[in-house]
Amino acid sequence: MPDAVHDAFQRPLASLRLSVTDRCNLRCRYCMPEDEYVWLPRASILTFEELDRVVRVFSTLGVRKVRLTGGEPLLRHDLPALVRMIARIPQIQDLALTTNGLLLAKQAAALRAAGLQRVTVSLDTLRPERMLAFAKSARHGDVLAGIRAARDAGFEHVKLNSVVIRGFNDDELGDLVEFGRAEGAELRFIEYMDVGGATHWSMDQVVSQRDVLEALTRRYGPIAPVAQTGGDARAPAERFRLPDGTTFGIIASVTAPFCRTCDRSRVTADGTWFLCLYAGRGVDLRAPLRGGASDDDRQRSSGRPGRAARIAGPKRASASPIAARSTGSTRCAPIPIGRCTRAEAECSTKSPSSALATSAPPPPSASPKKRSPGASSSWT
């Protein structure tokens, strides 16, 4: 097998975020706050066979980790069948899922049996009334049941993502840590990011990594950083240890971006590949997939890495609702161009080769009743 593809900063193409749907069954204020969206037509969504083929090609480029995302991935019918297909790819060493947990209790055992290795569940609050006000859902109990079902199904590494927003849940940090400890799950506190649209983000709502550490230090005492080794060295979360040994993580994507060590790219539900989670341009993979291209087809370009070129597709027509859409949310929503918190020089050189330069410009920002906000760009 050829060497893995690296970008201009020698970052490997090692982790792939694979969106299986743009739909979601929550309306979180920081992500998809409006009541109604127009979703992608079924015909534009990649089939399981197409998704499996995408992963197989990426595995020849050095991808070793795949995370299934959405929207809410458990809304995709018969998801264990896709898990089973990807789990059979020899090069894929880690297969994970990020979910809001509403449907996890019913599917956890089947997903584990199909070969899913890890689960991350979004849990922003322990108070049902806050979830109702913030995510427009009264199903808080289903989320908790999903977390417990994942543990009972045999998932050894369950993580809990909590987006911390000042004035909403920043008074629950210690309680969330305690819940995670009791359930055998590790918390990941995420700084509230600007995803544009109708979320009305502002910097004064951000609870920084420093704020989180100070709050937890007041409750627990001295907190020590955990050295990142092996695969964890490129993980977006910095991990910390409480005096009693309990560990947790913080994803400081606003106040301490981790671009220099990022190895992630993502494919949206309709087959657009983004080399950066904050990218403003994407590569259309759906057209060559459905146009009869073989895995060995290459763009006619001399001096470019063939295996990178082979999956670069043509410019996508602007009619696609999420074509070339930049996404930076912990779950679903798009980041309009110009809102990126990363260094422009780092993002602009993420492409493994100039063969991937053909791309579509971003469409207008998503709006309710017009188009769906796209798919999750889950960090963890």
SERO-4910 file (N, C-alpha, C, O; in steps of 0.05 Angstrom, whole numbers):
BEGIN
 pado doro    nc1    nc2    nc3   cac1   cac2   cac3    cc1    cc2    cc3    oc1    oc2    oc3
  Met    A     17    -24      0      0      0      0     17     25      0     38     26     14
  Pro    A     10     46    -15     26     70    -17     26     85     10      9     80     27
  Asp    A     45    104     12     46    120     36     20    136     40      7    143     20
  Ala    A     13    141     65    -11    157     71     -7    186     61     16    196     61
  Val    A    -29    198     53    -28    226     43    -24    245     67    -37    242     87
  His    A     -6    264     64     -2    286     83     -6    312     69     -2    315     45
  Asp    A    -13    333     85    -16    359     73     10    375     76     30    364     84
  Ala    A      8    401     70     32    418     70     44    421     98     68    428    101
  Phe    A     28    415    119     39    417    146     45    389    157     49    385    181
  Gln    A     46    369    139     52    342    146     32    329    165     38    312    181
  Arg    A      7    339    162    -15    326    177    -26    303    160    -32    307    137
  Pro    A    -29    280    172    -40    257    157    -70    259    152    -84    271    168
  Leu    A    -79    246    131   -107    244    126   -116    218    140   -120    198    128
  Ala    A   -120    220    167   -124    196    183   -152    191    194   -160    169    199
  Ser    A   -167    213    197   -194    211    209   -215    222    190   -212    244    180
  Leu    A   -236    206    186   -257    215    168   -283    216    183   -292    197    196
  Arg    A   -297    239    181   -324    243    191   -343    238    168   -342    251    148
  Leu    A   -360    218    172   -378    210    151   -407    215    159   -418    202    176
  Ser    A   -420    235    146   -447    242    153   -466    223    137   -462    219    113
  Val    A   -485    212    151   -503    193    138   -531    205    133   -548    193    120
  Thr    A   -536    229    144   -562    242    141   -559    271    149   -541    278    165
  Asp    A   -575    289    137   -575    317    146   -598    322    166   -599    344    176
  Arg    A   -614    303    171   -637    307    189   -630    305    218   -611    291    226
  Cys    A   -645    318    235   -641    317    264   -668    318    277   -687    331    267
  Asn    A   -671    305    300   -696    305    316   -694    323    340   -711    321    358
  Leu    A   -674    340    342   -673    361    362   -671    388    348   -664    390    324
  Arg    A   -676    409    363   -674    437    353   -658    453    373   -668    473    384
  Cys    A   -633    445    376   -615    459    396   -610    488    388   -606    494    364
  Arg    A   -609    505    407   -606    533    401   -580    540    388   -578    558    372
  Tyr    A   -559    524    394   -532    530    383   -528    516    356   -506    518    345
  Cys    A   -548    503    345   -543    487    321   -565    490    301   -561    503    280
  Met    A   -589    479    306   -611    481    288   -636    491    303   -653    475    310
  Pro    A   -637    517    309   -658    527    327   -686    530    316   -705    533    331
  Glu    A   -688    531    289   -714    536    278   -732    511    277   -721    488    279
  Asp    A   -758    515    276   -777    492    277   -777    475    252   -780    451    254
  Glu    A   -773    488    229   -776    473    204   -752    478    186   -742    501    184
  Tyr    A   -744    457    172   -723    459    152   -731    442    128   -747    423    131
  Val    A   -722    448    105   -726    431     81   -701    413     79   -679    423     75
  Trp    A   -706    387     81   -684    368     81   -675    361     53   -690    365     33
  Leu    A   -652    349     51   -642    340     25   -661    319     14   -671    302     29
  Pro    A   -666    319    -12   -682    297    -24   -667    271    -21   -643    269    -22
  Arg    A   -683    250    -18   -672    223    -13   -652    215    -35   -631    202    -29
  Ala    A   -658    223    -60   -640    214    -82   -612    226    -80   -594    215    -92
  Ser    A   -609    248    -66   -583    261    -65   -565    250    -43   -541    255    -42
  Ile    A   -577    234    -25   -562    223     -2   -547    198    -12   -558    182    -27
  Leu    A   -522    196     -4   -506    172    -12   -518    147      0   -526    147     23
  Thr    A   -519    126    -16   -529    100     -7   -508     87     11   -485     96     12
  Phe    A   -515     66     25   -496     52     41   -473     41     24   -450     41     32
  Glu    A   -480     31      0   -459     20    -17   -440     42    -26   -416     38    -28
  Glu    A   -450     66    -31   -433     89    -39   -416     98    -15   -392    104    -18
  Leu    A   -427     99      9   -412    106     33   -390     86     38   -368     93     45
  Asp    A   -396     60     35   -376     40     39   -354     43     19   -330     39     26
  Arg    A   -360     49     -6   -339     52    -26   -322     76    -20   -298     75    -23
  Val    A   -334     98    -11   -319    122     -3   -299    115     18   -275    123     16
  Val    A   -308    101     39   -290     94     61   -268     76     51   -245     79     59
  Arg    A   -274     57     33   -253     39     23   -232     55      8   -208     49     11
  Val    A   -240     74     -8   -220     90    -23   -204    107     -3   -179    108     -6
  Phe    A   -217    119     16   -203    135     36   -183    118     52   -162    128     60
  Ser    A   -190     93     57   -173     76     72   -146     71     57   -126     65     70
  Thr    A   -146     73     31   -121     70     16   -105     96     17    -82     96      9
  Leu    A   -117    118     27   -102    143     29    -91    147     57    -78    167     62
  Gly    A    -96    129     75    -86    131    102   -107    135    123    -99    136    147
  Val    A   -133    136    116   -153    138    137   -155    113    153   -156     91    142
  Arg    A   -154    116    179   -155     93    197   -178     95    217   -185     76    231
  Lys    A   -189    119    220   -211    124    238   -235    135    223   -232    154    207
  Val    A   -259    124    229   -283    134    217   -303    140    239   -307    124    257
  Arg    A   -316    163    237   -337    170    256   -362    176    240   -362    193    223
  Leu    A   -384    162    247   -410    167    234   -424    189    248   -427    190    273
  Thr    A   -434    209    232   -447    232    243   -472    238    227   -480    222    210
  Gly    A   -485    261    233   -508    269    218   -507    299    212   -486    308    204
  Gly    A   -528    314    217   -553    308    230   -550    288    253   -530    286    266
  Glu    A   -572    274    257   -572    253    277   -570    226    263   -589    217    250
  Pro    A   -547    213    265   -543    189    248   -562    166    254   -567    150    236
  Leu    A   -573    164    278   -591    142    284   -619    145    270   -635    127    272
  Leu    A   -623    168    257   -647    171    241   -645    156    214   -665    152    201
  Arg    A   -620    149    206   -616    134    182   -625    105    186   -615     92    203
  His    A   -643     97    169   -655     70    172   -633     48    170   -617     49    152
  Asp    A   -634     29    188   -617      5    188   -588     13    188   -572      1    174
  Leu    A   -580     32    205   -553     40    207   -533     17    214   -511     17    204
  Pro    A   -542     -3    230   -523    -25    236   -513    -39    210   -491    -50    210
  Ala    A   -529    -38    189   -520    -51    164   -496    -36    153   -477    -49    143
  Leu    A   -496     -9    154   -473      6    145   -449      1    163   -426     -2    154
  Val    A   -454      0    189   -432     -5    208   -419    -32    202   -394    -34    202
  Arg    A   -435    -52    196   -425    -78    189   -407    -77    165   -386    -90    164
  Met    A   -415    -61    145   -399    -59    120   -372    -46    125   -351    -56    116
  Ile    A   -372    -24    140   -347     -9    145   -329    -25    163   -305    -24    160
  Ala    A   -341    -39    183   -325    -55    202   -309    -77    188   -289    -87    199
  Arg    A   -317    -84    164   -303   -105    149   -279    -95    133   -264   -111    122
  Ile    A   -275    -69    132   -253    -57    117   -228    -61    134   -226    -50    156
  Pro    A   -208    -76    125   -185    -83    141   -170    -59    153   -160    -60    175
  Gln    A   -167    -38    137   -150    -15    146   -163      2    168   -149     17    181
  Ile    A   -190      0    171   -204     17    190   -200      5    218   -210    -17    224
  Gln    A   -186     20    235   -179     10    262   -198     20    283   -199      9    305
  Asp    A   -213     41    277   -230     53    297   -256     63    284   -255     79    265
  Leu    A   -279     53    293   -304     60    281   -322     70    304   -329     56    323
  Ala    A   -330     96    302   -345    109    324   -370    123    314   -374    125    290
  Leu    A   -386    132    332   -412    145    326   -416    168    345   -411    165    369
  Thr    A   -426    190    335   -435    212    352   -465    215    349   -475    216    327
  Thr    A   -479    216    371   -509    216    371   -520    234    393   -506    239    413
  Asn    A   -544    243    389   -557    258    411   -570    239    431   -580    248    452
  Gly    A   -570    213    425   -579    193    445   -608    187    446   -616    168    459
  Leu    A   -625    202    432   -654    197    434   -662    169    425   -680    158    436
  Leu    A   -649    159    405   -656    132    394   -635    111    401   -637     88    391
  Leu    A   -616    117    418   -594     99    423   -602     75    439   -592     53    435
  Ala    A   -621     77    458   -628     55    475   -638     31    458   -633      8    465
  Lys    A   -653     37    437   -664     16    420   -643      4    401   -647    -18    391
  Gln    A   -621     18    395   -603     10    375   -575      3    385   -559     -8    370
  Ala    A   -569      8    410   -542      5    420   -532    -24    417   -509    -28    407
  Ala    A   -548    -43    424   -539    -71    423   -534    -80    394   -514    -93    388
  Ala    A   -551    -72    376   -548    -79    347   -523    -66    335   -509    -78    320
  Leu    A   -518    -41    343   -494    -27    333   -469    -40    343   -449    -43    328
  Arg    A   -469    -48    369   -445    -61    380   -440    -88    366   -418    -95    360
  Ala    A   -462   -103    362   -459   -129    349   -450   -126    320   -436   -144    310
  Ala    A   -456   -104    307   -448    -99    280   -419    -91    277   -408    -92    255
  Gly    A   -406    -83    299   -378    -76    298   -371    -48    306   -348    -40    304
  Leu    A   -391    -32    315   -385     -5    324   -368     -7    350   -374    -23    367
  Gln    A   -347      9    351   -329      7    374   -333     28    396   -329     22    419
  Arg    A   -340     52    388   -342     73    408   -367     90    402   -376     93    379
  Val    A   -377    103    424   -401    120    421   -396    145    437   -386    145    460
  Thr    A   -403    168    425   -404    194    439   -432    204    439   -445    205    418
  Val    A   -442    212    462   -470    221    465   -469    250    473   -455    258    491
  Ser    A   -486    266    461   -488    295    468   -506    297    493   -529    287    493
  Leu    A   -496    310    514   -511    314    538   -503    342    549   -483    345    563
  Asp    A   -520    361    543   -513    389    551   -524    396    579   -514    415    591
  Thr    A   -543    382    589   -555    388    615   -566    363    628   -573    344    614
  Leu    A   -567    363    654   -579    342    669   -608    349    678   -621    333    692
  Arg    A   -617    372    669   -643    382    677   -663    380    654   -659    394    634
  Pro    A   -684    364    656   -703    361    634   -715    387    625   -720    391    601
  Glu    A   -721    404    643   -734    430    636   -715    447    619   -724    462    602
  Arg    A   -689    445    623   -670    460    607   -668    449    579   -666    464    560
  Met    A   -669    422    577   -669    410    550   -694    418    535   -692    424    511
  Leu    A   -716    419    548   -741    427    535   -739    455    524   -748    461    502
  Ala    A   -728    473    540   -726    501    532   -705    505    511   -707    522    494
  Phe    A   -683    489    513   -660    494    496   -660    478    470   -651    488    449
  Ala    A   -671    454    471   -671    436    447   -698    429    437   -702    414    418
  Lys    A   -719    440    450   -747    436    443   -754    406    443   -768    396    425
  Ser    A   -744    392    464   -750    364    467   -755    357    496   -740    367    514
  Ala    A   -775    341    501   -781    332    528   -770    304    533   -779    291    552
  Arg    A   -752    295    516   -743    267    517   -716    264    531   -699    248    523
  His    A   -712    280    552   -687    278    567   -682    250    578   -659    240    577
  Gly    A   -703    237    587   -700    210    597   -690    190    576   -677    171    583
  Asp    A   -698    195    551   -688    177    530   -658    180    526   -645    160    519
  Val    A   -648    204    529   -619    208    526   -604    193    548   -585    178    543
  Leu    A   -614    195    573   -601    181    595   -603    151    591   -584    136    597
  Ala    A   -626    142    581   -629    113    576   -610    104    554   -600     82    556
  Gly    A   -605    121    534   -587    114    513   -558    111    523   -544     93    515
  Ile    A   -550    129    541   -524    127    553   -520    101    568   -499     88    566
  Arg    A   -540     94    584   -538     69    599   -540     44    581   -527     24    586
  Ala    A   -555     46    560   -557     24    541   -530     19    527   -522     -4    521
  Ala    A   -516     41    521   -489     38    508   -470     24    527   -455      6    518
  Arg    A   -471     31    552   -454     17    572   -461    -12    574   -444    -30    574
  Asp    A   -488    -18    575   -497    -46    578   -491    -62    553   -488    -86    555
  Ala    A   -490    -49    530   -484    -63    505   -455    -71    502   -447    -86    484
  Gly    A   -438    -60    520   -410    -68    520   -391    -48    508   -368    -54    504
  Phe    A   -401    -23    503   -383     -2    494   -365      6    517   -375     16    537
  Glu    A   -339      3    514   -320      8    536   -313     37    538   -305     47    559
  His    A   -315     52    516   -306     80    516   -329     98    508   -331    107    485
  Val    A   -347    104    527   -369    122    521   -361    150    530   -351    154    552
  Lys    A   -365    169    512   -358    197    518   -384    213    517   -403    207    503
  Leu    A   -385    235    533   -407    253    534   -398    280    526   -381    292    538
  Asn    A   -410    291    504   -404    318    495   -423    338    508   -447    334    507
  Ser    A   -412    359    519   -429    380    531   -419    407    522   -397    416    529
  Val    A   -435    420    505   -429    447    497   -436    466    519   -459    467    528
  Val    A   -417    481    529   -421    498    552   -427    527    543   -412    539    529
  Ile    A   -450    537    553   -459    564    545   -464    580    570   -479    571    588
  Arg    A   -453    603    571   -456    620    595   -485    627    599   -499    636    581
  Gly    A   -495    623    623   -522    630    630   -542    607    624   -565    609    630
  Phe    A   -532    586    611   -550    563    606   -542    539    623   -558    530    639
  Asn    A   -518    529    620   -510    504    635   -483    506    648   -472    486    657
  Asp    A   -472    530    650   -445    533    662   -445    528    692   -424    527    704
  Asp    A   -469    526    704   -471    519    732   -473    489    737   -477    480    759
  Glu    A   -471    473    715   -474    444    717   -448    429    712   -448    404    710
  Leu    A   -425    443    711   -400    429    703   -394    406    722   -389    384    713
  Gly    A   -394    412    747   -387    391    767   -408    369    767   -401    345    770
  Asp    A   -433    376    764   -454    355    764   -451    337    740   -456    313    741
  Leu    A   -444    348    717   -439    332    693   -416    313    697   -417    290    688
  Val    A   -394    323    709   -372    305    715   -380    282    733   -373    259    728
  Glu    A   -396    289    753   -405    268    772   -423    248    758   -421    224    763
  Phe    A   -440    257    740   -457    239    725   -440    220    708   -444    196    707
  Gly    A   -421    232    694   -403    216    677   -388    195    693   -386    172    685
  Arg    A   -379    203    716   -364    184    734   -383    161    742   -375    138    742
  Ala    A   -407    167    750   -426    147    759   -434    128    736   -439    104    741
  Glu    A   -434    138    711   -443    122    689   -419    109    674   -423     95    654
  Gly    A   -395    114    683   -371    103    670   -365    115    643   -355    102    625
  Ala    A   -372    141    640   -368    156    616   -351    180    621   -350    191    644
  Glu    A   -336    189    601   -318    213    604   -330    237    591   -339    236    568
  Leu    A   -331    259    606   -342    284    596   -322    298    577   -298    297    580
  Arg    A   -333    310    556   -319    328    538   -334    355    538   -355    357    526
  Phe    A   -323    375    552   -335    402    551   -326    416    526   -302    416    520
  Ile    A   -344    428    511   -339    440    486   -345    470    487   -367    478    495
  Glu    A   -326    486    480   -331    515    478   -352    521    457   -352    509    435
  Tyr    A   -371    538    464   -392    545    446   -381    560    421   -369    581    424
  Met    A   -386    548    398   -374    558    373   -395    574    357   -419    570    359
  Asp    A   -385    592    341   -401    608    323   -408    591    298   -390    586    281
  Val    A   -433    583    295   -441    568    271   -459    584    254   -471    574    235
  Gly    A   -462    610    260   -478    628    242   -507    622    243   -518    611    262
  Gly    A   -520    629    221   -549    623    218   -565    638    239   -561    661    245
  Ala    A   -584    623    251   -603    635    270   -595    631    299   -611    634    317
  Thr    A   -570    623    304   -561    616    331   -555    641    348   -555    639    372
  His    A   -549    663    335   -543    689    349   -520    685    369   -522    694    392
  Trp    A   -499    673    360   -476    669    376   -463    696    383   -463    714    367
  Ser    A   -451    698    407   -435    721    414   -413    711    433   -417    692    448
  Met    A   -390    725    433   -367    716    449   -373    716    479   -361    700    493
  Asp    A   -391    733    488   -396    734    516   -411    709    527   -413    705    551
  Gln    A   -421    693    508   -434    668    516   -414    645    518   -421    623    528
  Val    A   -389    649    509   -369    628    509   -358    624    537   -349    643    550
  Val    A   -358    600    547   -344    592    572   -318    579    563   -318    557    553
  Ser    A   -296    593    568   -271    584    558   -260    560    573   -269    553    595
  Gln    A   -239    548    562   -225    527    576   -215    536    603   -218    521    623
  Arg    A   -205    560    604   -195    571    630   -218    573    650   -215    566    673
  Asp    A   -241    582    640   -265    585    658   -273    558    669   -279    555    693
  Val    A   -273    537    652   -281    511    660   -262    500    681   -270    489    701
  Leu    A   -236    503    676   -216    493    695   -218    507    722   -215    495    743
  Glu    A   -222    533    721   -224    548    746   -249    539    762   -247    536    786
  Ala    A   -271    535    748   -295    526    762   -292    499    775   -300    494    798
  Leu    A   -280    480    760   -276    454    771   -255    453    792   -256    436    811
  Thr    A   -235    470    790   -214    471    811   -226    481    837   -219    471    859
  Arg    A   -244    500    836   -257    509    861   -273    486    874   -275    486    898
  Arg    A   -284    468    858   -300    447    870   -283    423    878   -288    411    899
  Tyr    A   -262    416    863   -248    391    867   -219    395    877   -207    376    888
  Gly    A   -207    418    874   -179    422    880   -162    421    856   -172    422    833
  Pro    A   -135    418    859   -117    419    836   -123    399    814   -130    376    820
  Ile    A   -122    408    790   -127    392    766   -102    390    750    -88    410    745
  Ala    A    -95    365    741    -70    361    726    -76    354    697    -96    339    692
  Pro    A    -60    364    678    -64    355    650    -56    326    647    -38    316    661
  Val    A    -68    313    628    -61    286    621    -46    286    594    -55    297    575
  Ala    A    -22    274    594     -6    274    570    -20    259    548    -31    237    552
  Gln    A    -20    271    524    -32    259    501    -11    242    486     10    252    479
  Thr    A    -17    217    483      2    199    470    -12    183    448    -36    181    448
  Gly    A      4    172    430     -8    155    409    -28    170    392    -24    192    384
  Gly    A    -51    156    388    -73    168    372    -85    192    386    -96    209    372
  Asp    A    -84    193    412    -95    216    427    -80    242    422    -91    264    427
  Ala    A    -56    240    412    -40    265    407    -53    283    387    -49    307    388
  Arg    A    -69    272    369    -83    289    350   -113    293    356   -127    305    340
  Ala    A   -121    284    379   -149    287    387   -154    317    393   -137    331    403
  Pro    A   -179    327    387   -185    355    392   -187    363    421   -184    386    428
  Ala    A   -192    343    438   -196    349    467   -169    348    482   -154    329    478
  Glu    A   -165    368    499   -143    366    519   -155    352    544   -176    361    553
  Arg    A   -142    332    554   -152    317    576   -139    325    603   -116    333    603
  Phe    A   -155    323    624   -146    332    650   -155    311    671   -174    295    666
  Arg    A   -141    311    694   -147    292    715   -153    306    741   -138    323    750
  Leu    A   -175    298    754   -182    309    781   -165    295    802   -153    274    796
  Pro    A   -164    306    826   -147    293    847   -154    264    853   -137    248    861
  Asp    A   -180    256    848   -187    228    853   -182    210    829   -189    186    831
  Gly    A   -171    221    808   -165    204    784   -186    206    762   -180    197    740
  Thr    A   -208    219    767   -229    222    746   -218    239    723   -206    260    729
  Thr    A   -222    231    699   -212    247    676   -235    259    660   -258    249    661
  Phe    A   -229    281    647   -248    295    630   -232    310    609   -208    313    611
  Gly    A   -246    319    588   -233    333    567   -246    360    561   -269    365    569
  Ile    A   -231    378    548   -242    404    540   -233    408    511   -210    405    504
  Ile    A   -253    414    494   -247    421    466   -249    451    464   -271    463    463
  Ala    A   -226    464    463   -225    494    463   -222    505    435   -202    518    429
  Ser    A   -241    499    418   -239    506    390   -242    536    385   -235    545    364
  Val    A   -251    551    405   -254    580    402   -229    594    413   -218    611    399
  Thr    A   -220    587    437   -198    602    449   -171    589    445   -151    602    449
  Ala    A   -170    564    436   -145    551    431   -148    531    408   -147    507    412
  Pro    A   -151    541    383   -155    523    360   -132    503    357   -109    509    363
  Phe    A   -139    479    347   -119    457    346   -112    450    317   -108    427    311
  Cys    A   -112    470    300   -107    465    271    -81    450    266    -81    433    248
  Arg    A    -60    457    280    -33    445    274    -32    415    277    -16    402    264
  Thr    A    -50    404    293    -49    375    297    -74    361    286    -77    337    289
  Cys    A    -91    376    272   -116    364    262   -111    345    239    -96    351    220
  Asp    A   -123    321    240   -121    302    218   -148    294    207   -151    273    195
  Arg    A   -168    312    211   -195    306    204   -204    318    177   -197    340    171
  Ser    A   -219    302    162   -235    313    139   -262    301    142   -267    283    158
  Arg    A   -281    311    125   -308    301    128   -322    299    101   -316    314     82
  Val    A   -341    280    100   -358    277     76   -387    281     85   -396    268    104
  Thr    A   -401    300     72   -428    305     79   -447    284     69   -439    266     53
  Ala    A   -472    285     77   -491    264     70   -496    261     40   -502    240     30
  Asp    A   -492    284     26   -496    283     -3   -470    281    -18   -469    285    -43
  Gly    A   -448    274     -4   -423    267    -18   -404    290    -24   -389    288    -44
  Thr    A   -404    311     -8   -384    332    -12   -362    328      9   -368    326     33
  Trp    A   -337    328     -1   -314    323     17   -302    350     24   -294    366      7
  Phe    A   -299    355     50   -285    378     60   -259    370     74   -259    353     91
  Leu    A   -238    383     65   -211    377     76   -207    389    104   -189    381    118
  Cys    A   -224    408    111   -224    420    137   -252    423    146   -270    429    130
  Leu    A   -257    420    172   -285    422    182   -295    451    180   -319    455    181
  Tyr    A   -277    470    176   -285    498    173   -282    507    144   -285    531    138
  Ala    A   -278    489    125   -271    496     98   -295    510     84   -318    505     91
  Gly    A   -289    527     65   -309    541     50   -314    528     23   -333    536      9
  Arg    A   -297    509     15   -300    495    -10   -298    465     -6   -282    456     10
  Gly    A   -313    451    -22   -312    422    -20   -310    409    -47   -314    421    -67
  Val    A   -304    383    -46   -300    367    -71   -324    348    -74   -331    334    -55
  Asp    A   -337    348    -97   -360    331   -102   -351    303   -107   -337    297   -127
  Leu    A   -358    285    -90   -352    256    -94   -375    241   -106   -372    220   -117
  Arg    A   -399    252   -103   -423    238   -112   -423    234   -142   -430    213   -153
  Ala    A   -416    256   -156   -417    254   -186   -399    232   -197   -409    216   -213
  Pro    A   -374    229   -189   -358    207   -199   -368    180   -189   -366    160   -204
  Leu    A   -378    179   -165   -389    154   -155   -412    144   -172   -414    120   -178
  Arg    A   -429    162   -181   -452    155   -197   -447    157   -227   -465    150   -243
  Gly    A   -423    166   -234   -417    169   -262   -402    146   -274   -393    147   -297
  Gly    A   -398    125   -258   -384    102   -268   -354    101   -264   -340     84   -275
  Ala    A   -343    120   -249   -314    121   -244   -306     97   -228   -320     89   -209
  Ser    A   -283     86   -235   -272     64   -219   -254     75   -197   -247     99   -198
  Asp    A   -247     59   -178   -229     68   -157   -202     76   -167   -187     91   -154
  Asp    A   -195     66   -191   -168     72   -202   -169     95   -222   -148    102   -233
  Asp    A   -192    106   -226   -194    130   -244   -179    153   -231   -181    158   -207
  Arg    A   -164    168   -247   -148    190   -237   -152    214   -254   -157    212   -278
  Gln    A   -149    237   -242   -150    261   -257   -124    263   -274   -103    255   -265
  Arg    A   -127    273   -298   -104    275   -315    -87    299   -307    -90    321   -317
  Ser    A    -69    294   -288    -53    315   -276    -26    304   -269    -24    287   -251
  Ser    A     -5    313   -282     21    302   -276     33    313   -250     27    336   -242
  Gly    A     48    296   -237     62    304   -213     45    307   -189     53    320   -169
  Arg    A     20    296   -189      2    298   -166     -2    270   -155     -3    250   -170
  Pro    A     -5    268   -129     -9    241   -117    -33    227   -128    -56    237   -125
  Gly    A    -29    204   -141    -51    191   -155    -74    184   -137    -97    187   -145
  Arg    A    -68    174   -114    -90    164    -97   -106    188    -85   -129    184    -77
  Ala    A    -94    211    -84   -110    234    -76   -127    243    -99   -150    251    -96
  Ala    A   -115    242   -123   -129    252   -147   -153    234   -154   -173    244   -164
  Arg    A   -151    209   -148   -172    190   -158   -199    196   -146   -219    189   -158
  Ile    A   -200    209   -122   -226    213   -110   -235    242   -112   -255    250   -101
  Ala    A   -220    258   -127   -228    286   -131   -248    288   -154   -242    280   -177
  Gly    A   -272    297   -148   -293    298   -168   -296    326   -180   -281    344   -173
  Pro    A   -315    329   -198   -319    355   -211   -333    375   -193   -342    368   -171
  Lys    A   -336    399   -203   -350    420   -189   -379    413   -186   -392    405   -206
  Arg    A   -390    415   -162   -418    409   -158   -436    431   -165   -430    455   -161
  Ala    A   -458    424   -177   -478    445   -184   -489    458   -159   -493    445   -139
  Ser    A   -494    484   -161   -502    499   -137   -530    491   -127   -538    500   -106
  Ala    A   -544    474   -142   -571    467   -134   -571    449   -109   -591    447    -95
  Ser    A   -549    435   -104   -547    418    -81   -548    434    -56   -532    453    -53
  Pro    A   -566    428    -37   -570    444    -13   -545    447      4   -542    468     17
  Ile    A   -528    426      5   -505    429     23   -479    426      7   -458    419     19
  Ala    A   -480    430    -19   -455    428    -34   -435    449    -25   -442    473    -22
  Ala    A   -410    440    -20   -389    458    -12   -396    475     12   -386    497     15
  Arg    A   -412    464     30   -419    478     54   -398    475     76   -390    452     81
  Ser    A   -390    497     88   -371    495    110   -387    490    135   -407    503    141
  Thr    A   -378    470    151   -392    464    176   -372    463    199   -350    454    196
  Gly    A   -380    474    222   -362    474    245   -376    469    271   -363    473    292
  Ser    A   -400    460    271   -415    455    295   -407    429    307   -396    411    293
  Thr    A   -413    425    333   -409    399    345   -430    379    336   -427    355    340
  Arg    A   -450    389    322   -470    370    312   -476    375    283   -469    359    265
  Cys    A   -489    397    277   -502    399    250   -496    423    234   -493    421    210
  Ala    A   -495    447    246   -500    471    230   -476    482    216   -453    476    223
  Pro    A   -481    498    195   -459    509    178   -447    534    189   -460    549    203
  Ile    A   -421    538    182   -408    563    189   -405    579    163   -392    571    145
  Pro    A   -418    603    162   -415    619    138   -386    627    134   -371    630    153
  Ile    A   -379    632    109   -352    639    103   -345    666    117   -362    684    118
  Gly    A   -321    667    128   -312    691    142   -314    689    172   -304    706    186
  Arg    A   -328    667    182   -331    664    210   -310    645    222   -310    640    247
  Cys    A   -293    634    206   -274    614    215   -255    625    236   -245    647    233
  Thr    A   -251    610    258   -233    618    279   -204    609    274   -186    616    289
  Arg    A   -200    593    253   -174    582    248   -157    601    232   -167    619    219
  Ala    A   -131    596    233   -113    612    217   -116    606    187   -116    582    180
  Glu    A   -120    626    171   -126    622    143   -104    606    129   -110    590    112
  Ala    A    -80    612    136    -57    598    123    -58    568    127    -51    552    110
  Glu    A    -67    560    151    -68    532    157    -91    518    142    -87    496    131
  Cys    A   -114    531    141   -136    518    126   -131    517     97   -137    497     84
  Ser    A   -119    538     85   -116    540     56    -96    520     45    -95    515     21
  Thr    A    -79    509     63    -59    490     53    -65    462     62    -48    444     61
  Lys    A    -90    457     72    -97    430     82    -98    409     60    -95    385     65
  Ser    A   -104    418     35   -107    399     13    -81    382      9    -60    394      8
  Pro    A    -84    356      7    -60    339      2    -48    343    -25    -25    335    -29
  Ser    A    -62    354    -44    -50    359    -69    -67    379    -84    -91    383    -78
  Ser    A    -55    393   -104    -70    412   -119    -90    399   -137   -107    413   -149
  Ala    A    -90    373   -139   -110    358   -155   -137    361   -143   -157    356   -156
  Leu    A   -139    371   -118   -165    373   -105   -175    402   -106   -195    409    -92
  Ala    A   -164    418   -123   -171    446   -123   -198    452   -136   -210    472   -129
  Thr    A   -207    434   -153   -233    439   -166   -255    435   -146   -259    414   -134
  Ser    A   -270    457   -141   -290    456   -120   -312    476   -126   -310    492   -144
  Ala    A   -333    473   -110   -356    491   -114   -355    513    -93   -347    508    -71
  Pro    A   -364    538   -100   -365    559    -81   -388    554    -62   -407    540    -68
  Pro    A   -387    566    -38   -408    561    -18   -434    574    -26   -434    596    -37
  Pro    A   -457    561    -21   -483    573    -26   -490    592     -3   -475    593     16
  Pro    A   -512    607     -5   -520    624     17   -525    608     42   -529    584     41
  Ser    A   -524    622     65   -528    609     91   -556    596     91   -575    605     79
  Ala    A   -558    573    106   -583    559    108   -603    576    123   -596    592    140
  Ser    A   -628    573    116   -649    586    130   -673    568    134   -677    550    117
  Pro    A   -689    571    155   -711    554    159   -731    555    136   -735    576    123
  Lys    A   -743    532    130   -763    528    109   -751    532     81   -766    534     62
  Lys    A   -724    534     79   -712    537     53   -693    514     47   -695    501     26
  Arg    A   -674    509     66   -656    487     62   -646    477     89   -646    493    108
  Ser    A   -639    452     90   -628    442    115   -600    453    120   -587    459    101
  Pro    A   -592    455    145   -565    465    151   -543    446    147   -520    452    153
  Gly    A   -548    423    136   -527    404    129   -522    384    150   -540    376    165
  Ala    A   -497    375    152   -491    352    169   -471    359    190   -457    379    189
  Ser    A   -470    341    210   -453    346    233   -423    346    226   -414    332    207
  Ser    A   -408    362    241   -379    362    237   -366    354    263   -344    363    270
  Ser    A   -380    337    277   -371    328    303   -341    327    307   -327    314    292
  Trp    A   -331    341    327   -303    342    333   -293    316    345   -271    307    339
  Thr    A   -310    304    362   -299    281    378   -309    255    369   -302    234    380
***
